[in-house]
Amino acid sequence: MARARARLASRVRREICYLNAASWSPLPIATQEAGRVGVARKGRPWSIDAALPERQFERARRAAARLINADPDDVALISSVSYGVAAAAKLVTVPPGTRVLVLENDHSSAVLEWTTRAQAGRFSVDAVPRPDDGDWTAAVLTAIDAPGAPAVALASISLVHWADGGTIDMDRVAAALRKHGAML
């Protein structure tokens, strides 16, 4: 801690009191150095080892797998959520007359692919309403088992709601979806 404080003191003059860390926090020194290395590498693209991207991807997959206690083979790297959802939508069939669940006010990346396919696929896209009590898990479970509603074929939802930070217990939701033969 003392070493980190000393490094920070060498970068910020004592008379400065910087309080805007919410949107413009100072980058850690290691991050700045990694950025310099990356920019220098891109300045000479002909010298980049062709195997470097694959090594970086594998390192990221292993790190993500450790973080979520998974096998690296269970981690897919994609350029964006919308690309991944679009790829998944091309690989699965949502049966006509069923529902795709999304979260109300969720980021468009997890939603738009399904709304654009719904009419042609003759399925509906239902937005799980934002719960007043903040319990997204209960709200999703209620939507899955909604009486009189068409069967759920797929839920296109995230572990954390992008706008409010509400979390979803994916183990419980996945179990409920499996019980109905639905995809997650």
N, C-alpha and C positions, 0 to 999 in steps of 0.2 A: 504494500500500500504506500509506504514511504517513497519507494522508487517511482511509482506512478504519479504521486503528488509532485515529486521533484521534476519529472518530465513535463508535466502540465505547467508547472511554474516557469519552466524555461521557455514555454511557448506563449504564455499569457502574462502580460504585465500586471503587476500587483494592483494597480489602480483600476483595472478593468473588472467589471462585474457583469458577466454575460448571462442573461436569463432566458434566451430564446432557444432552449435546447429541445423544445417540442418539434420544431420544424427545421431548424438549421443548427443542429448540434455539431460540435467540432468532431471531425473524423479521428478515430484512434490512429496513432502513429503507424501501427502495423498496416492498417487499411490504406493510409496514404502511400506507404511504401509499395504495397501490392498494386495500387493504381499506377504508380510511376513505372513499375516493372512491366505491367500490362501495356501501358501506352508506349513505352520504349519498344516492346516486342512488336506492336502493331506498326511502329514507324519503320520496321524492316521486315515486312511480311515474308519475303523470300527466304529469310533465315529461320522461320518458324518450323520446328520439327512437325511433320505431318501427323505424327502419333500423339502430339500434345493434347489436342481436344479430347481424344478418347480417354487419355489418362486423367484429364481434369473431370470428365463426366463420371468416370468410375470412382474417382475420389469423392465426388459429390454424392453419388449413389450410396457409397459405403457410409459416409457421414450421416446422410439422411436416415439410412437403415438403422444405424446405431441409435440415433435420436428417438426413433419410434419403435425400437425393439423389433425390427423386421429383418428379413433377409434382403441383401442388396438386389437379388433377382426380382423381388417384389416391388421395387422402386423404379418408376419410369420417369425419365426426364423429358419434358416437352418445352417448346418455346413459349407457350402461353396456355392458360386454362381454356380459352376459347378454341384454340387449336386442338387440344386434347378432347374437349367435349365434342367438337365437330368430327374428329376421328372416331370416337366412340359411337356417335350417332350413326355413322356410316356402317358400323359393324354390327349393330343390334337392330332388332325389329321390335317396335312398340306396337302391340296388337291394336287393331281398331277397337274403339269403344272403351279403351282403358285410359288411365290417367298417368301423367308425369307430374311428380311433385317438385316444386321449387320453393324457395323462401321469399316471402314478401320483401321487397326492396333489396333483394340480393344483387350482387354485381351482375351485370349483363352477361358476362362470360359463361356463367353456368345456366343461363336462361334462354338466350336468344336462339340458339340452335334448335331447341325444342319448340319454341313458339313459331319459328319459321317452318318447321316440319309438321306441325299439328294438323293443319287443315288437310294437306295431302295424305297424311297418315291416318286421318280420321280418329285421332285421339285428342284428349284435352290436356291442357297444362293448368294445374291448380297451384296457386300461390298459398303457401301456409301462412296465415296471418301472423303478424308480429304479436307475440304474447304480452299481455299487460304485465304479467309477473316476471317476464324475462326468461321463462323456462322454455327454451326452444325445443328441448328434447320432448317434453310433454306435448307441445303443440304439434310436432311432427308425428308422434305416436297417435295422437288423436286424429290427425288428418289421414293417416294410413288406415285406421279402422273406422272412418266416418260412415255412419249408417246410411244406407241408400245410395252412396256414391259408387261410381264405377270402380272396378278393381284398380289398384296401383300397379303399374308395370315397371316403373322406374322412379327413383328419386335422384334428382340432380342437385345435391346440396353439399355444403362445405362443413367441415368440422367447426369452424368459427364464422359467424355472420360477419361479412366484411364491413358493414356500416355501424353495427352496435357492439361488436365484440362478444356477443352472446355465443356460448358454446353448445355443442350438441354431443350427447353421449352416443357415439357412433356404434359402440357394441350393442347397445339396446335397440337402436334404430335398425341396424343391420339384421339383428335377430328377428325383429318384427317384419321387415321386408322379406327375409328368407321364408318366414312362415306363410307369406302370401305368394311366394314364387317370384317376387319382384327383384329388380336389379338396383344396385347402388353404385 
